[in-house]
Amino acid sequence: MKFVITIHQDEDGMYIADCPSIPGCVSQGKTEQEAEENIREAIKECLEVRAEKGMPLTVATRQVEVNV
């Protein structure tokens, strides 16, 4: 499966990664690469838990256009 992730740096310098299509699936790392590796593992674990609980594996995400 392929997932879109976001990575941003917080005020303490840590890189925070999340997977918008899996609520609560968040991880972090000292570098972008470490955050990406960690979110991959978090995604696997989140999918396993959601499957065990009979929850949908993902939620719908959409792109919207906003005029600025």
C-alpha positions in Angstrom: 0.0 0.0 0.0 1.1 3.6 -0.6 0.4 6.4 1.7 0.9 10.2 1.6 2.8 11.4 4.7 3.7 14.9 5.9 6.9 15.9 7.6 7.6 19.1 9.4 10.2 20.3 11.8 8.9 21.4 15.2 10.2 24.2 17.4 12.6 21.8 19.2 14.2 20.7 15.9 12.6 17.3 15.8 11.0 16.1 12.5 7.3 15.1 13.0 5.8 12.8 10.4 2.1 11.8 10.1 -0.1 9.9 7.8 -3.3 12.0 7.2 -5.3 9.0 6.0 -4.8 7.1 9.3 -6.1 9.1 12.2 -3.5 9.4 15.1 -0.7 7.8 13.1 2.2 10.1 14.0 5.9 9.5 14.6 9.1 11.6 14.8 12.8 11.5 14.3 16.0 13.6 14.6 16.3 13.8 10.8 13.7 13.8 8.0 15.0 10.3 7.0 14.6 9.0 10.5 11.1 10.4 10.8 10.2 8.8 7.4 11.6 5.4 8.6 9.7 5.7 11.9 6.4 6.6 10.2 6.6 3.6 8.0 6.7 1.4 11.1 4.0 3.4 12.7 1.8 2.9 9.7 2.2 -0.9 9.8 1.4 -0.9 13.5 -1.7 1.4 13.1 -3.0 -0.7 10.3 -2.6 -3.9 12.4 -4.5 -2.3 15.4 -7.3 -0.9 13.2 -7.7 -4.4 11.5 -7.8 -6.1 14.9 -10.5 -3.7 16.1 -12.5 -4.1 12.9 -12.1 -0.4 12.1 -11.7 0.9 8.5 -8.0 0.9 7.7 -8.0 4.5 6.4 -10.2 7.5 6.2 -10.9 9.5 3.0 -8.6 12.5 2.3 -9.2 15.1 -0.3 -7.4 18.0 -1.9 -9.2 21.3 -1.9 -8.3 24.5 -3.7 -8.2 27.7 -1.6 -7.7 31.1 -3.2 -5.2 33.2 -1.4 
